[in-house]
Amino acid sequence: MINMLLAQGVSQDSMKDGSGRTVLCHASEAGHVAATAVRLLLHHGANVEATDKDDMTPLWHAVLKGNGNNIALLVSQGANIEHRDKRGRTLLHLAVIGGREQAVKRLLSYGANLEGRDSDNLTPLWHAFLSQQEVIACLLITRGANIKQCDDQGRTPLHWAVINKCRLVVAKLLANKASLETEDDQGRTPLHWAAMTGNLTITMSLLDAGANVKAEDAYRKTPIRYAKDLGDRAAIALLLKYT
């Protein structure tokens, strides 16, 4: 079909569906077999930056489906890896949100910006937490994502890893010397949140790393106080050992 259209001189970039997607957009999000079609379209001058109604380029569609071959083909033809959609999200944001680990690795190998912020002021690392993507969060941290950044509530990546009970990420952050005593806007440290969410394993990890068990938040409450509020006897006993 593509060969027939090209032979008839039809402008592939003028052919768009109801969503504004070009032929290259559709080929880019298809499976490995479509790589041949992508090559053919590119050879005949398809616009790698053509956007649909959501401001998504062919490369966006390749990342969305996790098609590594098509990602590589499009990037080799100059596709912009920092293109943003209507929500200010980059391709790396998209790959993280979708849990596309291999796509994340590819984009990072191409130099994707780890610290790009979307319209909600969120970096890819924040989206890894929001999407519960522990393995990808660890990957981003390993590749150098800023672990000292704070969100609009004053919370660091360690706060969010604790709140979301992401044990792998907590371990990775502690290994990278994340601050144990940074307080959020309510004066709460990661240990406060560990006690509040009742996660004994994470509480132990923070204590072993040297977290201050006597720290008081804006309400004059210590982690032990929150453990008592929950009636968490195991956490109370553990915290008392470190007083």
KOLTORMI-393712 format. One record per residue (C-alpha): residue number from 1; residue in three letters; x, y, z. Coordinates in nm, 4 decimals, always signed. Layout:
! KOLTORMI-393712
+-----+-----+----------+----------+----------+
|   i |  aa |       px |       py |       pz |
+-----+-----+----------+----------+----------+
| NUM | ALA |        X |        Y |        Z |
...
+-----+-----+----------+----------+----------+
END
This chain:
! KOLTORMI-393712
+-----+-----+----------+----------+----------+
|   i |  aa |       px |       py |       pz |
+-----+-----+----------+----------+----------+
|   1 | MET |  +0.0000 |  +0.0000 |  +0.0000 |
|   2 | ILE |  +0.2764 |  +0.2449 |  +0.0942 |
|   3 | ASN |  +0.4714 |  +0.1605 |  -0.2218 |
|   4 | MET |  +0.1609 |  +0.2181 |  -0.4324 |
|   5 | LEU |  +0.0924 |  +0.5585 |  -0.2760 |
|   6 | LEU |  +0.4523 |  +0.6661 |  -0.3160 |
|   7 | ALA |  +0.4558 |  +0.5495 |  -0.6778 |
|   8 | GLN |  +0.1500 |  +0.7668 |  -0.7443 |
|   9 | GLY |  +0.3294 |  +1.0684 |  -0.6036 |
|  10 | VAL |  +0.0927 |  +1.1115 |  -0.3097 |
|  11 | SER |  +0.2358 |  +1.3419 |  -0.0411 |
|  12 | GLN |  +0.2614 |  +1.1190 |  +0.2645 |
|  13 | ASP |  +0.2779 |  +1.4138 |  +0.5041 |
|  14 | SER |  -0.0517 |  +1.5514 |  +0.3726 |
|  15 | MET |  -0.2253 |  +1.2222 |  +0.4480 |
|  16 | LYS |  -0.3469 |  +1.2457 |  +0.8065 |
|  17 | ASP |  -0.6159 |  +1.0628 |  +0.9992 |
|  18 | GLY |  -0.8734 |  +1.2224 |  +1.2289 |
|  19 | SER |  -0.6131 |  +1.2552 |  +1.5035 |
|  20 | GLY |  -0.3726 |  +1.4346 |  +1.2741 |
|  21 | ARG |  -0.1357 |  +1.1387 |  +1.2491 |
|  22 | THR |  +0.0698 |  +1.0887 |  +0.9364 |
|  23 | VAL |  +0.1561 |  +0.7557 |  +0.7765 |
|  24 | LEU |  +0.4954 |  +0.7722 |  +0.9484 |
|  25 | CYS |  +0.3266 |  +0.8153 |  +1.2877 |
|  26 | HIS |  +0.1301 |  +0.4954 |  +1.2363 |
|  27 | ALA |  +0.4284 |  +0.3022 |  +1.1042 |
|  28 | SER |  +0.6421 |  +0.4208 |  +1.3959 |
|  29 | GLU |  +0.4102 |  +0.2776 |  +1.6588 |
|  30 | ALA |  +0.3637 |  -0.0570 |  +1.4843 |
|  31 | GLY |  +0.5716 |  -0.3679 |  +1.5550 |
|  32 | HIS |  +0.9176 |  -0.4663 |  +1.4359 |
|  33 | VAL |  +0.7854 |  -0.5595 |  +1.0904 |
|  34 | ALA |  +0.6959 |  -0.1915 |  +1.0412 |
|  35 | ALA |  +1.0631 |  -0.0920 |  +1.0613 |
|  36 | THR |  +1.0848 |  -0.1614 |  +0.6878 |
|  37 | ALA |  +0.7944 |  +0.0759 |  +0.6276 |
|  38 | VAL |  +0.9569 |  +0.3398 |  +0.8476 |
|  39 | ARG |  +1.2808 |  +0.3121 |  +0.6478 |
|  40 | LEU |  +1.0898 |  +0.3420 |  +0.3219 |
|  41 | LEU |  +0.8958 |  +0.6476 |  +0.4362 |
|  42 | LEU |  +1.2090 |  +0.8161 |  +0.5654 |
|  43 | HIS |  +1.3905 |  +0.7385 |  +0.2414 |
|  44 | HIS |  +1.1134 |  +0.9210 |  +0.0562 |
|  45 | GLY |  +1.1424 |  +1.2290 |  +0.2741 |
|  46 | ALA |  +0.8801 |  +1.1797 |  +0.5434 |
|  47 | ASN |  +0.8800 |  +1.4621 |  +0.7978 |
|  48 | VAL |  +1.0173 |  +1.3215 |  +1.1257 |
|  49 | GLU |  +0.8801 |  +1.6226 |  +1.3157 |
|  50 | ALA |  +0.5223 |  +1.6117 |  +1.1854 |
|  51 | THR |  +0.2895 |  +1.6482 |  +1.4845 |
|  52 | ASP |  -0.0606 |  +1.5194 |  +1.5444 |
|  53 | LYS |  -0.3369 |  +1.7020 |  +1.7334 |
|  54 | ASP |  -0.1668 |  +1.6199 |  +2.0644 |
|  55 | ASP |  +0.1655 |  +1.7642 |  +1.9444 |
|  56 | MET |  +0.3114 |  +1.4133 |  +1.9279 |
|  57 | THR |  +0.5726 |  +1.3338 |  +1.6633 |
|  58 | PRO |  +0.6456 |  +0.9929 |  +1.5052 |
|  59 | LEU |  +0.9200 |  +0.9437 |  +1.7652 |
|  60 | TRP |  +0.6622 |  +0.9940 |  +2.0394 |
|  61 | HIS |  +0.4537 |  +0.7124 |  +1.8937 |
|  62 | ALA |  +0.7575 |  +0.4839 |  +1.8716 |
|  63 | VAL |  +0.8409 |  +0.5517 |  +2.2372 |
|  64 | LEU |  +0.4775 |  +0.5085 |  +2.3401 |
|  65 | LYS |  +0.4840 |  +0.1542 |  +2.2027 |
|  66 | GLY |  +0.8413 |  +0.0828 |  +2.3111 |
|  67 | ASN |  +0.9635 |  +0.0053 |  +1.9592 |
|  68 | GLY |  +1.3408 |  +0.0253 |  +1.9916 |
|  69 | ASN |  +1.4203 |  -0.0259 |  +1.6227 |
|  70 | ASN |  +1.1890 |  +0.2530 |  +1.5153 |
|  71 | ILE |  +1.3220 |  +0.4817 |  +1.7883 |
|  72 | ALA |  +1.6757 |  +0.4267 |  +1.6596 |
|  73 | LEU |  +1.5710 |  +0.4841 |  +1.2973 |
|  74 | LEU |  +1.3926 |  +0.8103 |  +1.3730 |
|  75 | VAL |  +1.6719 |  +0.9458 |  +1.5919 |
|  76 | SER |  +1.9257 |  +0.8596 |  +1.3208 |
|  77 | GLN |  +1.7253 |  +1.0845 |  +1.0880 |
|  78 | GLY |  +1.7360 |  +1.3783 |  +1.3269 |
|  79 | ALA |  +1.4167 |  +1.3331 |  +1.5277 |
|  80 | ASN |  +1.4152 |  +1.5694 |  +1.8267 |
|  81 | ILE |  +1.4357 |  +1.3714 |  +2.1524 |
|  82 | GLU |  +1.3423 |  +1.6815 |  +2.3545 |
|  83 | HIS |  +1.0176 |  +1.7593 |  +2.1711 |
|  84 | ARG |  +0.7369 |  +1.8399 |  +2.4151 |
|  85 | ASP |  +0.3662 |  +1.7660 |  +2.3976 |
|  86 | LYS |  +0.0831 |  +1.9965 |  +2.5064 |
|  87 | ARG |  +0.1497 |  +1.9112 |  +2.8715 |
|  88 | GLY |  +0.5151 |  +2.0028 |  +2.8445 |
|  89 | ARG |  +0.6272 |  +1.6415 |  +2.8684 |
|  90 | THR |  +0.9341 |  +1.5151 |  +2.6892 |
|  91 | LEU |  +0.9878 |  +1.1694 |  +2.5452 |
|  92 | LEU |  +1.1707 |  +1.0687 |  +2.8618 |
|  93 | HIS |  +0.8686 |  +1.1674 |  +3.0701 |
|  94 | LEU |  +0.6517 |  +0.9535 |  +2.8421 |
|  95 | ALA |  +0.8805 |  +0.6497 |  +2.8544 |
|  96 | VAL |  +0.8979 |  +0.6692 |  +3.2345 |
|  97 | ILE |  +0.5217 |  +0.7041 |  +3.2787 |
|  98 | GLY |  +0.4606 |  +0.4107 |  +3.0446 |
|  99 | GLY |  +0.7124 |  +0.1895 |  +3.2220 |
| 100 | ARG |  +0.9184 |  +0.1517 |  +2.9032 |
| 101 | GLU |  +1.2530 |  +0.0654 |  +3.0613 |
| 102 | GLN |  +1.4344 |  -0.0105 |  +2.7353 |
| 103 | ALA |  +1.3048 |  +0.3097 |  +2.5780 |
| 104 | VAL |  +1.4265 |  +0.5014 |  +2.8843 |
| 105 | LYS |  +1.7715 |  +0.3474 |  +2.8420 |
| 106 | ARG |  +1.7790 |  +0.4338 |  +2.4724 |
| 107 | LEU |  +1.6742 |  +0.7934 |  +2.5316 |
| 108 | LEU |  +1.9350 |  +0.8351 |  +2.8034 |
| 109 | SER |  +2.1998 |  +0.6937 |  +2.5695 |
| 110 | TYR |  +2.0987 |  +0.9658 |  +2.3203 |
| 111 | GLY |  +2.1473 |  +1.2318 |  +2.5873 |
| 112 | ALA |  +1.7881 |  +1.2929 |  +2.6977 |
| 113 | ASN |  +1.7554 |  +1.5586 |  +2.9679 |
| 114 | LEU |  +1.7108 |  +1.3948 |  +3.3086 |
| 115 | GLU |  +1.5951 |  +1.7179 |  +3.4700 |
| 116 | GLY |  +1.3407 |  +1.8434 |  +3.2174 |
| 117 | ARG |  +1.0235 |  +1.9661 |  +3.3891 |
| 118 | ASP |  +0.6744 |  +1.9444 |  +3.2440 |
| 119 | SER |  +0.3853 |  +2.1895 |  +3.2858 |
| 120 | ASP |  +0.3288 |  +2.0516 |  +3.6372 |
| 121 | ASN |  +0.6955 |  +2.1201 |  +3.7211 |
| 122 | LEU |  +0.7666 |  +1.7460 |  +3.7421 |
| 123 | THR |  +1.0874 |  +1.5780 |  +3.6267 |
| 124 | PRO |  +1.1025 |  +1.2209 |  +3.4923 |
| 125 | LEU |  +1.2108 |  +1.1030 |  +3.8394 |
| 126 | TRP |  +0.8966 |  +1.2457 |  +3.9993 |
| 127 | HIS |  +0.6865 |  +1.0666 |  +3.7378 |
| 128 | ALA |  +0.8670 |  +0.7421 |  +3.8173 |
| 129 | PHE |  +0.7381 |  +0.7730 |  +4.1745 |
| 130 | LEU |  +0.3872 |  +0.8765 |  +4.0719 |
| 131 | SER |  +0.3685 |  +0.5837 |  +3.8275 |
| 132 | GLN |  +0.5145 |  +0.3359 |  +4.0793 |
| 133 | GLN |  +0.8044 |  +0.2572 |  +3.8445 |
| 134 | GLU |  +1.0652 |  +0.1452 |  +4.0992 |
| 135 | VAL |  +1.3128 |  -0.0106 |  +3.8568 |
| 136 | ILE |  +1.3044 |  +0.2942 |  +3.6316 |
| 137 | ALA |  +1.3408 |  +0.5292 |  +3.9298 |
| 138 | CYS |  +1.6534 |  +0.3392 |  +4.0321 |
| 139 | LEU |  +1.7825 |  +0.3605 |  +3.6748 |
| 140 | LEU |  +1.7322 |  +0.7377 |  +3.6652 |
| 141 | ILE |  +1.9108 |  +0.7772 |  +3.9979 |
| 142 | THR |  +2.1996 |  +0.5619 |  +3.8747 |
| 143 | ARG |  +2.2262 |  +0.7809 |  +3.5642 |
| 144 | GLY |  +2.2512 |  +1.0955 |  +3.7757 |
| 145 | ALA |  +1.9004 |  +1.2282 |  +3.8385 |
| 146 | ASN |  +1.8976 |  +1.5035 |  +4.1011 |
| 147 | ILE |  +1.8085 |  +1.3426 |  +4.4350 |
| 148 | LYS |  +1.8185 |  +1.6741 |  +4.6223 |
| 149 | GLN |  +1.5321 |  +1.8335 |  +4.4302 |
| 150 | CYS |  +1.2169 |  +1.9248 |  +4.6218 |
| 151 | ASP |  +0.8585 |  +1.9388 |  +4.4999 |
| 152 | ASP |  +0.6131 |  +2.2181 |  +4.5823 |
| 153 | GLN |  +0.5502 |  +2.0558 |  +4.9224 |
| 154 | GLY |  +0.9170 |  +2.0549 |  +5.0112 |
| 155 | ARG |  +0.9462 |  +1.6789 |  +4.9678 |
| 156 | THR |  +1.2553 |  +1.5133 |  +4.8270 |
| 157 | PRO |  +1.2750 |  +1.1907 |  +4.6258 |
| 158 | LEU |  +1.3487 |  +1.0096 |  +4.9537 |
| 159 | HIS |  +1.0270 |  +1.1436 |  +5.1057 |
| 160 | TRP |  +0.8292 |  +1.0140 |  +4.8085 |
| 161 | ALA |  +1.0068 |  +0.6793 |  +4.7964 |
| 162 | VAL |  +0.9153 |  +0.6310 |  +5.1630 |
| 163 | ILE |  +0.5559 |  +0.7502 |  +5.1209 |
| 164 | ASN |  +0.5046 |  +0.5156 |  +4.8245 |
| 165 | LYS |  +0.6785 |  +0.2290 |  +5.0075 |
| 166 | CYS |  +0.9363 |  +0.1858 |  +4.7304 |
| 167 | ARG |  +1.1971 |  -0.0181 |  +4.9155 |
| 168 | LEU |  +1.4307 |  -0.0590 |  +4.6187 |
| 169 | VAL |  +1.4363 |  +0.3149 |  +4.5598 |
| 170 | VAL |  +1.4884 |  +0.3916 |  +4.9286 |
| 171 | ALA |  +1.7914 |  +0.1608 |  +4.9269 |
| 172 | LYS |  +1.9253 |  +0.3232 |  +4.6087 |
| 173 | LEU |  +1.8786 |  +0.6743 |  +4.7496 |
| 174 | LEU |  +2.0468 |  +0.5853 |  +5.0780 |
| 175 | ALA |  +2.3380 |  +0.4325 |  +4.8879 |
| 176 | ASN |  +2.3678 |  +0.7647 |  +4.7041 |
| 177 | LYS |  +2.3764 |  +0.9620 |  +5.0302 |
| 178 | ALA |  +2.0299 |  +1.1165 |  +5.0066 |
| 179 | SER |  +1.9562 |  +1.3560 |  +5.2922 |
| 180 | LEU |  +1.7850 |  +1.1862 |  +5.5852 |
| 181 | GLU |  +1.6906 |  +1.5049 |  +5.7664 |
| 182 | THR |  +1.5389 |  +1.7270 |  +5.4991 |
| 183 | GLU |  +1.2030 |  +1.8495 |  +5.6281 |
| 184 | ASP |  +0.9002 |  +1.9035 |  +5.4069 |
| 185 | ASP |  +0.6594 |  +2.1955 |  +5.4473 |
| 186 | GLN |  +0.5081 |  +2.0239 |  +5.7523 |
| 187 | GLY |  +0.8470 |  +1.9720 |  +5.9103 |
| 188 | ARG |  +0.8409 |  +1.5994 |  +5.8439 |
| 189 | THR |  +1.1509 |  +1.3983 |  +5.7630 |
| 190 | PRO |  +1.1438 |  +1.0723 |  +5.5668 |
| 191 | LEU |  +1.1455 |  +0.8870 |  +5.9022 |
| 192 | HIS |  +0.8263 |  +1.0644 |  +6.0066 |
| 193 | TRP |  +0.6631 |  +0.9377 |  +5.6886 |
| 194 | ALA |  +0.7958 |  +0.5859 |  +5.7376 |
| 195 | ALA |  +0.6330 |  +0.5785 |  +6.0819 |
| 196 | MET |  +0.3115 |  +0.7316 |  +5.9478 |
| 197 | THR |  +0.2793 |  +0.4769 |  +5.6667 |
| 198 | GLY |  +0.3646 |  +0.1795 |  +5.8860 |
| 199 | ASN |  +0.6486 |  +0.0356 |  +5.6806 |
| 200 | LEU |  +0.8788 |  -0.1426 |  +5.9229 |
| 201 | THR |  +1.1421 |  -0.2440 |  +5.6665 |
| 202 | ILE |  +1.1871 |  +0.1112 |  +5.5405 |
| 203 | THR |  +1.1833 |  +0.2457 |  +5.8960 |
| 204 | MET |  +1.4687 |  +0.0092 |  +5.9818 |
| 205 | SER |  +1.6641 |  +0.1125 |  +5.6711 |
| 206 | LEU |  +1.6363 |  +0.4801 |  +5.7632 |
| 207 | LEU |  +1.7350 |  +0.4167 |  +6.1239 |
| 208 | ASP |  +2.0335 |  +0.2067 |  +6.0209 |
| 209 | ALA |  +2.1405 |  +0.4929 |  +5.7938 |
| 210 | GLY |  +2.1348 |  +0.7334 |  +6.0878 |
| 211 | ALA |  +1.7942 |  +0.9031 |  +6.0736 |
| 212 | ASN |  +1.7116 |  +1.1158 |  +6.3780 |
| 213 | VAL |  +1.4432 |  +0.9354 |  +6.5768 |
| 214 | LYS |  +1.3823 |  +1.2422 |  +6.7953 |
| 215 | ALA |  +1.3095 |  +1.4877 |  +6.5142 |
| 216 | GLU |  +0.9918 |  +1.6900 |  +6.5686 |
| 217 | ASP |  +0.7683 |  +1.8123 |  +6.2880 |
| 218 | ALA |  +0.5638 |  +2.1331 |  +6.2751 |
| 219 | TYR |  +0.3114 |  +1.9716 |  +6.5109 |
| 220 | ARG |  +0.5801 |  +1.8805 |  +6.7659 |
| 221 | LYS |  +0.5371 |  +1.5137 |  +6.6809 |
| 222 | THR |  +0.8230 |  +1.2641 |  +6.6577 |
| 223 | PRO |  +0.8244 |  +0.9459 |  +6.4476 |
| 224 | ILE |  +0.7512 |  +0.7496 |  +6.7673 |
| 225 | ARG |  +0.4429 |  +0.9617 |  +6.8264 |
| 226 | TYR |  +0.3086 |  +0.8708 |  +6.4833 |
| 227 | ALA |  +0.3833 |  +0.5022 |  +6.5394 |
| 228 | LYS |  +0.1853 |  +0.5238 |  +6.8638 |
| 229 | ASP |  -0.1012 |  +0.6964 |  +6.6831 |
| 230 | LEU |  -0.1140 |  +0.3955 |  +6.4494 |
| 231 | GLY |  -0.0830 |  +0.1479 |  +6.7331 |
| 232 | ASP |  +0.2137 |  -0.0023 |  +6.5502 |
| 233 | ARG |  +0.3835 |  -0.1915 |  +6.8322 |
| 234 | ALA |  +0.6624 |  -0.3314 |  +6.6164 |
| 235 | ALA |  +0.7542 |  +0.0157 |  +6.4899 |
| 236 | ILE |  +0.7356 |  +0.1625 |  +6.8405 |
| 237 | ALA |  +0.9715 |  -0.1040 |  +6.9739 |
| 238 | LEU |  +1.2116 |  -0.0520 |  +6.6840 |
| 239 | LEU |  +1.2154 |  +0.3263 |  +6.7165 |
| 240 | LEU |  +1.2695 |  +0.3084 |  +7.0933 |
| 241 | LYS |  +1.5863 |  +0.1055 |  +7.0357 |
| 242 | TYR |  +1.7350 |  +0.4065 |  +6.8569 |
| 243 | THR |  +1.6427 |  +0.6720 |  +7.1147 |
+-----+-----+----------+----------+----------+
END
